[in-house]
């Protein structure tokens, strides 16, 4: 089956990009299960519910905008990834997608490990009880302080990203009397973005040590020579929002080639390959992501085949899904403020949030879906652009979508698939207060990350 990826999105002021859907959906009230979390449905009055709680109740109790997270869906996706590999791989949730202490507890309970890339993320993980040996520390420029905290805590692995970090981590580990497990992040010359991959000229980036020119091989030599470091394996990450495993196949071939060189030169078979994350999700009905069991089967077969060809024992596999777990589990709930029709173009729908709670549209031309969720409507469809309240013409949440023509101020609309990166990348632009994250399960809702207040803003401004 062919896999499609979300389109890149229109240029500012285009009506619709070439190839974009040009007709409204048959039913504006329908909720595509590929895009919305698993417990989302409409009640008898037409309001959307999640986890047994309707959005009008959520808006009244917690205000808008708000990120609404389906806890049952999050936990189910954790289990699906854990079970897909059936003990044959370590699944590290990529905390950069979204991290909170509640999420860390869910991960711990569901048997997943955690990947962090800053001292702050590490602090959240440790404070919520994630066993340190199940934590991996990433980052392209880890400070001595971050490394010291990680080594002291006993994190299971640190991913080395440069020659300087090799020396830095070795020095800290030696000083603390530890032998630290490490992976070397290599740049394999493959970049997979959405469904395409290009196998050349992608060493020009800030992450990793390039296979080309022998950087990665030299890094292996240096690590093996240091008693305070234990080289567990090789790490590779090839992109984001990936729908096709072809790029992983090329990357695995090159990583296994490095493992063969290590065995032949140093007499060591490294026990692990980490293929990173970047697996895609459905942001619109046009997206068709793979299920965890499909991905697990494909990646396991790729690594097994490559190792057999190289005459190597198959190493343990690690993967790092973040978006693929949390992305589909949340939606952002907004209240409509103004509705501004532009004849012959589209209708601008302004909401009480915007680029401060979802910067991805402005940064990446990301596409999202949107729906009227406080009621149903039999009105005809109108081509709409959902925008925020910030002082930027690029403050766009959903570039092109169809909403009912009777949409009015006070209506609630929701943008699904906002669990990944939206809260993580949220800002205080225009001194906006970052929204809360509300977890819903079994008919009950609770705040797991509270809404910011004016007092929070003023407390940081010491005058």
C-alpha positions as CSV (number, residue, x, y, z in Angstrom):
1,X,0.0,0.0,0.0
2,X,1.3,3.4,-0.9
3,X,1.7,5.9,2.0
4,X,0.9,9.6,1.6
5,X,2.3,12.4,3.7
6,X,0.7,15.6,4.6
7,X,1.2,18.3,1.9
8,X,3.6,21.1,2.7
9,X,0.9,23.7,2.8
10,X,0.1,26.9,0.9
11,X,2.1,30.1,0.6
12,X,0.6,33.0,2.5
13,X,-2.4,34.5,0.6
14,X,-2.8,31.6,-1.8
15,X,-6.4,30.4,-1.8
16,X,-5.6,26.7,-2.0
17,X,-2.3,25.0,-2.9
18,X,-2.0,23.0,-6.0
19,X,-3.1,19.4,-5.3
20,X,-5.0,20.4,-2.1
21,X,-8.5,19.0,-1.7
22,X,-10.8,21.4,-3.4
23,X,-14.2,20.1,-2.3
24,X,-15.6,20.1,1.2
25,X,-16.1,16.8,3.0
26,X,-19.5,15.1,2.6
27,X,-20.3,15.6,6.3
28,X,-18.8,18.5,8.2
29,X,-19.9,17.0,11.5
30,X,-18.0,13.7,10.9
31,X,-14.9,13.1,13.0
32,X,-12.2,11.1,11.1
33,X,-10.9,8.4,13.5
34,X,-7.5,8.7,11.8
35,X,-7.1,12.3,13.0
36,X,-8.9,12.3,16.4
37,X,-8.0,10.4,19.5
38,X,-9.7,7.1,20.2
39,X,-12.4,8.2,22.7
40,X,-13.6,11.2,20.8
41,X,-17.2,11.1,19.7
42,X,-20.3,13.3,19.5
43,X,-23.0,13.1,22.1
44,X,-26.8,13.2,21.5
45,X,-26.7,17.0,21.5
46,X,-24.0,17.2,18.9
47,X,-21.2,18.3,21.2
48,X,-17.8,16.5,21.0
49,X,-16.8,14.4,24.0
50,X,-13.5,12.9,24.9
51,X,-13.0,10.4,27.7
52,X,-16.7,10.8,28.4
53,X,-16.5,14.5,29.1
54,X,-18.0,17.0,26.6
55,X,-16.0,20.0,25.3
56,X,-18.5,22.6,26.7
57,X,-17.9,21.3,30.2
58,X,-14.2,21.4,29.6
59,X,-14.3,25.0,28.3
60,X,-16.4,26.1,31.3
61,X,-14.2,24.5,33.8
62,X,-10.7,25.0,32.4
63,X,-11.2,27.9,29.9
64,X,-9.9,28.2,26.4
65,X,-7.5,27.7,24.7
66,X,-6.6,24.4,26.3
67,X,-4.8,21.3,25.2
68,X,-7.1,18.3,25.9
69,X,-5.2,15.0,26.2
70,X,-6.9,11.6,26.0
71,X,-5.2,9.6,28.7
72,X,-6.6,6.3,27.6
73,X,-5.4,6.8,24.0
74,X,-1.9,7.8,25.2
75,X,-1.7,4.7,27.3
76,X,-3.0,2.5,24.5
77,X,-0.4,3.9,22.1
78,X,2.4,3.2,24.6
79,X,1.2,-0.4,24.9
80,X,0.9,-0.8,21.2
81,X,4.6,0.3,20.7
82,X,5.8,-1.9,23.6
83,X,3.9,-5.0,22.3
84,X,4.8,-4.4,18.7
85,X,8.4,-5.3,19.3
86,X,7.6,-8.1,21.7
87,X,10.7,-7.6,23.8
88,X,13.0,-7.4,20.8
89,X,13.6,-3.7,21.1
90,X,13.8,-0.9,23.6
91,X,11.2,1.8,23.1
92,X,12.3,5.2,24.2
93,X,9.5,7.9,24.3
94,X,11.0,11.1,22.9
95,X,10.2,13.6,25.6
96,X,10.8,16.6,23.4
97,X,7.4,16.0,21.8
98,X,5.6,16.7,25.1
99,X,6.7,16.0,28.6
100,X,5.1,16.4,32.0
101,X,5.3,14.5,35.3
102,X,2.0,12.8,34.6
103,X,3.3,11.6,31.2
104,X,6.4,10.2,32.8
105,X,4.3,8.2,35.3
106,X,2.2,6.8,32.4
107,X,5.4,5.8,30.5
108,X,6.8,4.1,33.6
109,X,3.6,2.2,34.2
110,X,3.3,1.1,30.6
111,X,6.9,-0.1,30.4
112,X,8.4,2.5,28.1
113,X,11.8,4.2,28.5
114,X,12.4,7.9,28.1
115,X,14.6,10.0,25.9
116,X,15.5,13.5,27.2
117,X,17.6,16.2,25.6
118,X,18.0,18.9,28.3
119,X,18.6,19.3,32.0
120,X,15.0,20.5,32.4
121,X,13.6,17.3,30.7
122,X,15.9,15.2,32.9
123,X,14.6,17.0,36.0
124,X,11.0,16.3,35.1
125,X,11.8,12.6,34.4
126,X,13.6,12.1,37.7
127,X,11.1,14.0,39.8
128,X,8.3,11.8,38.5
129,X,10.1,8.6,39.3
130,X,11.3,7.3,36.0
131,X,14.2,4.9,36.8
132,X,17.4,6.5,35.7
133,X,18.6,3.4,33.9
134,X,15.6,3.7,31.6
135,X,16.6,7.3,30.6
136,X,18.8,8.3,27.6
137,X,20.3,11.8,27.3
138,X,20.5,13.4,23.9
139,X,21.6,16.8,22.7
140,X,24.2,18.3,20.4
141,X,25.9,20.6,23.0
142,X,25.4,19.1,26.5
143,X,26.9,21.2,29.2
144,X,29.2,19.8,31.9
145,X,26.4,20.5,34.4
146,X,23.9,18.5,32.3
147,X,26.4,15.6,32.0
148,X,27.2,15.6,35.7
149,X,23.6,15.5,36.6
150,X,22.9,12.6,34.2
151,X,26.0,10.6,35.3
152,X,25.2,11.2,39.0
153,X,21.6,10.1,38.5
154,X,22.8,6.9,36.7
155,X,21.1,7.4,33.3
156,X,21.4,4.3,31.2
157,X,22.9,5.9,28.2
158,X,24.3,9.2,26.9
159,X,24.2,9.8,23.2
160,X,27.6,11.3,22.1
161,X,27.3,14.0,19.4
162,X,30.9,15.3,18.9
163,X,34.5,14.7,19.7
164,X,34.3,17.3,22.5
165,X,31.5,15.4,24.1
166,X,33.4,12.2,24.1
167,X,36.1,13.9,26.2
168,X,33.6,15.8,28.3
169,X,31.5,12.7,29.3
170,X,34.6,10.6,29.9
171,X,36.0,13.3,32.1
172,X,32.9,13.6,34.2
173,X,32.4,9.8,34.5
174,X,36.1,9.3,35.5
175,X,35.8,12.1,38.1
176,X,32.7,10.5,39.6
177,X,34.1,7.0,39.5
178,X,31.5,5.7,37.0
179,X,31.6,3.8,33.8
180,X,29.0,5.5,31.6
181,X,27.1,3.7,28.9
182,X,27.1,5.7,25.6
183,X,25.9,5.6,22.0
184,X,27.6,7.5,19.2
185,X,25.2,9.4,17.0
186,X,26.3,9.1,13.4
187,X,25.1,11.1,10.3
188,X,24.6,8.4,7.7
189,X,24.0,10.7,4.7
190,X,20.3,9.9,4.6
191,X,17.5,12.3,5.3
192,X,14.0,11.1,5.3
193,X,11.3,13.7,5.4
194,X,7.7,12.6,5.0
195,X,7.6,9.9,2.4
196,X,10.8,10.8,0.5
197,X,14.5,10.2,1.2
198,X,17.6,11.5,-0.4
199,X,20.8,9.5,0.1
200,X,23.3,12.2,-0.5
201,X,24.7,15.5,0.9
202,X,23.0,15.5,4.3
203,X,26.1,15.5,6.4
204,X,25.7,19.3,6.5
205,X,23.8,19.6,9.8
206,X,24.6,20.2,13.5
207,X,23.8,16.7,14.7
208,X,26.1,13.7,14.8
209,X,29.4,12.5,13.5
210,X,29.5,11.8,9.8
211,X,30.2,8.4,8.3
212,X,31.7,10.2,5.3
213,X,35.3,11.1,5.9
214,X,35.8,8.7,8.8
215,X,34.5,10.9,11.7
216,X,32.2,8.2,13.1
217,X,35.0,5.5,12.9
218,X,37.4,7.9,14.7
219,X,34.7,8.5,17.4
220,X,34.4,4.7,17.9
221,X,38.2,4.4,18.3
222,X,38.3,7.2,20.9
223,X,35.4,5.8,23.0
224,X,36.8,2.3,23.0
225,X,40.1,3.6,24.3
226,X,38.5,5.2,27.4
227,X,37.9,3.1,30.5
228,X,35.2,5.4,31.8
229,X,32.9,4.9,28.8
230,X,31.1,1.8,27.7
231,X,30.2,1.9,24.0
232,X,26.8,0.3,23.8
233,X,26.2,1.0,20.1
234,X,25.4,3.4,17.3
235,X,22.6,5.9,17.0
236,X,21.0,7.2,13.8
237,X,18.1,9.6,13.2
238,X,17.1,10.5,9.7
239,X,14.1,12.9,9.8
240,X,10.6,13.7,11.0
241,X,7.0,12.8,10.0
242,X,8.2,9.7,8.1
243,X,5.6,7.5,6.5
244,X,7.9,5.1,4.6
245,X,10.6,2.9,6.0
246,X,12.8,3.1,2.8
247,X,15.0,5.7,4.4
248,X,15.5,3.5,7.5
249,X,16.6,0.7,5.1
250,X,19.4,2.8,3.7
251,X,20.4,4.1,7.1
252,X,20.5,0.6,8.6
253,X,22.7,-0.6,5.8
254,X,25.2,2.1,6.5
255,X,25.1,1.7,10.3
256,X,25.6,-2.0,10.0
257,X,28.5,-1.3,7.7
258,X,30.1,0.7,10.5
259,X,29.4,-2.1,12.9
260,X,31.3,-4.5,10.6
261,X,34.2,-2.1,10.4
262,X,34.3,-1.9,14.2
263,X,34.3,-5.7,14.5
264,X,37.0,-6.1,11.8
265,X,39.3,-3.4,13.2
266,X,38.7,-3.6,17.0
267,X,37.4,-7.2,17.4
268,X,34.2,-5.9,19.1
269,X,30.6,-6.5,18.1
270,X,28.5,-3.6,19.4
271,X,25.3,-4.8,21.1
272,X,22.8,-2.1,20.0
273,X,21.5,0.0,17.1
274,X,19.2,2.9,17.8
275,X,17.3,4.0,14.6
276,X,15.8,7.1,16.2
277,X,12.3,8.3,15.8
278,X,10.5,10.6,13.4
279,X,7.5,8.3,12.6
280,X,4.6,10.2,11.1
281,X,1.0,10.7,12.2
282,X,-2.2,11.7,10.5
283,X,-2.8,15.5,10.7
284,X,-5.5,15.4,8.0
285,X,-7.6,12.7,6.4
286,X,-5.1,12.5,3.5
287,X,-2.4,11.1,5.8
288,X,-1.9,7.4,6.1
289,X,0.6,6.5,8.7
290,X,1.8,3.0,9.5
291,X,0.7,1.2,12.7
292,X,3.3,0.3,15.3
293,X,3.2,-3.4,14.5
294,X,3.9,-2.7,10.8
295,X,6.8,-0.4,11.7
296,X,8.3,-2.9,14.2
297,X,8.1,-5.7,11.6
298,X,9.7,-3.6,8.9
299,X,12.5,-2.3,11.1
300,X,13.3,-5.7,12.6
301,X,13.4,-7.4,9.1
302,X,15.7,-4.6,7.8
303,X,18.2,-4.9,10.6
304,X,18.1,-8.7,10.6
305,X,18.7,-8.8,6.8
306,X,21.5,-6.3,6.9
307,X,23.3,-8.1,9.8
308,X,23.0,-11.4,8.0
309,X,24.6,-10.0,4.9
310,X,27.4,-8.5,7.0
311,X,28.0,-11.7,9.1
312,X,27.1,-10.0,12.3
313,X,25.0,-11.1,15.3
314,X,21.8,-9.1,15.2
315,X,22.1,-6.3,17.8
316,X,19.3,-5.2,20.1
317,X,17.2,-2.5,18.4
318,X,16.1,0.8,20.0
319,X,13.5,3.2,18.6
320,X,12.3,6.7,19.8
321,X,8.7,7.4,18.9
322,X,7.5,10.7,20.4
323,X,5.0,12.3,18.0
324,X,3.8,8.9,17.0
325,X,2.6,8.3,20.6
326,X,1.4,11.7,21.9
327,X,0.6,13.6,18.7
328,X,-2.8,12.0,18.0
329,X,-3.9,11.9,21.7
330,X,-4.6,15.6,22.1
331,X,-6.6,18.4,20.5
332,X,-6.5,22.1,21.2
333,X,-9.8,23.6,22.2
334,X,-10.5,27.2,21.1
335,X,-13.4,29.7,21.3
336,X,-14.3,31.6,18.1
337,X,-14.0,35.4,18.6
338,X,-14.6,36.9,15.1
339,X,-15.7,35.6,11.8
340,X,-14.6,37.8,8.8
341,X,-15.8,36.8,5.3
342,X,-13.7,38.0,2.4
343,X,-15.8,37.7,-0.8
344,X,-14.2,35.5,-3.4
345,X,-11.4,34.3,-1.1
346,X,-12.2,32.7,2.2
347,X,-13.6,33.4,5.7
348,X,-11.1,34.3,8.4
349,X,-12.0,32.7,11.7
350,X,-10.2,34.2,14.7
351,X,-9.7,32.2,17.9
352,X,-8.5,33.0,21.4
353,X,-5.1,31.4,20.8
354,X,-2.7,31.2,17.9
355,X,0.9,31.0,17.2
356,X,1.8,31.1,20.9
357,X,0.2,27.7,21.4
358,X,0.9,26.2,18.0
359,X,3.9,27.6,16.1
360,X,4.2,24.7,13.8
361,X,2.0,26.2,11.0
362,X,4.2,29.3,10.9
363,X,7.4,27.4,11.2
364,X,6.9,24.4,9.0
365,X,3.8,25.2,6.8
366,X,2.2,22.3,8.8
367,X,-1.4,21.4,7.9
368,X,-4.0,20.6,10.5
369,X,-7.7,19.7,10.5
370,X,-10.4,21.6,12.4
371,X,-14.0,21.0,13.4
372,X,-16.9,22.8,15.1
373,X,-17.2,20.8,18.3
374,X,-19.7,22.6,20.6
375,X,-22.6,21.6,18.3
376,X,-23.5,20.1,14.9
377,X,-24.5,22.2,11.9
378,X,-26.5,21.6,8.7
379,X,-25.2,24.8,7.2
380,X,-23.2,24.7,3.9
381,X,-19.4,24.6,4.0
382,X,-17.3,27.7,3.8
383,X,-13.6,27.8,3.0
384,X,-12.0,29.0,6.1
385,X,-8.6,30.0,7.6
386,X,-8.3,29.7,11.3
387,X,-6.1,32.4,12.7
388,X,-4.9,33.6,16.1
389,X,-5.0,36.9,18.0
390,X,-1.3,37.8,17.7
391,X,0.1,40.8,15.9
392,X,1.5,38.8,13.0
393,X,0.0,38.2,9.5
394,X,1.5,34.7,9.7
395,X,-0.4,33.9,12.9
396,X,-2.2,31.0,11.3
397,X,-3.4,27.8,13.0
398,X,-5.1,26.1,10.1
399,X,-4.4,27.5,6.7
400,X,-7.3,26.0,4.7
401,X,-10.3,24.1,6.0
402,X,-14.0,23.9,5.6
403,X,-16.2,24.9,8.5
404,X,-20.0,25.5,8.6
405,X,-21.2,28.8,7.2
406,X,-23.2,29.5,10.4
407,X,-20.1,29.5,12.5
408,X,-20.4,32.4,15.1
409,X,-18.5,34.0,17.9
410,X,-18.8,31.9,21.0
411,X,-18.7,28.6,19.2
412,X,-16.0,26.1,20.2
413,X,-13.8,24.6,17.5
414,X,-10.9,22.1,18.0
415,X,-7.8,21.3,16.1
416,X,-6.8,17.6,16.5
417,X,-3.4,16.0,16.5
418,X,-1.8,18.8,18.6
419,X,-0.3,16.5,21.3
420,X,3.3,16.8,19.9
421,X,5.4,19.9,20.0
422,X,2.5,22.4,20.4
423,X,2.8,22.7,24.2
424,X,6.5,22.0,24.1
425,X,7.1,24.9,21.7
426,X,4.5,27.3,23.1
427,X,5.6,30.8,23.9
428,X,4.6,34.0,25.7
429,X,4.5,36.1,22.5
430,X,2.5,39.2,23.1
431,X,2.7,38.1,26.7
432,X,0.1,35.4,26.0
433,X,-0.4,32.9,28.9
434,X,0.4,29.4,27.9
435,X,-2.7,27.1,28.0
436,X,-3.2,24.3,30.4
437,X,-2.9,20.6,29.5
438,X,-6.1,18.8,30.6
439,X,-6.0,15.0,30.8
440,X,-9.4,13.3,30.4
441,X,-10.1,9.6,31.2
442,X,-13.2,7.6,32.4
443,X,-15.5,10.6,32.6
444,X,-13.2,12.8,34.6
445,X,-10.9,15.7,33.7
446,X,-7.9,17.0,35.6
447,X,-5.2,19.6,34.9
448,X,-1.7,18.0,34.5
449,X,0.0,21.3,33.4
450,X,-1.8,24.4,34.7
451,X,-2.5,27.5,32.7
452,X,0.0,30.3,33.2
453,X,-1.2,33.4,35.1
454,X,-0.3,37.0,35.0
455,X,1.5,36.5,38.3
456,X,3.8,33.9,36.6
457,X,4.7,36.5,34.0
458,X,5.3,39.3,36.5
459,X,7.3,37.1,38.8
460,X,10.0,36.7,36.1
461,X,10.1,40.4,35.4
462,X,12.1,41.8,38.3
463,X,11.9,45.4,37.0
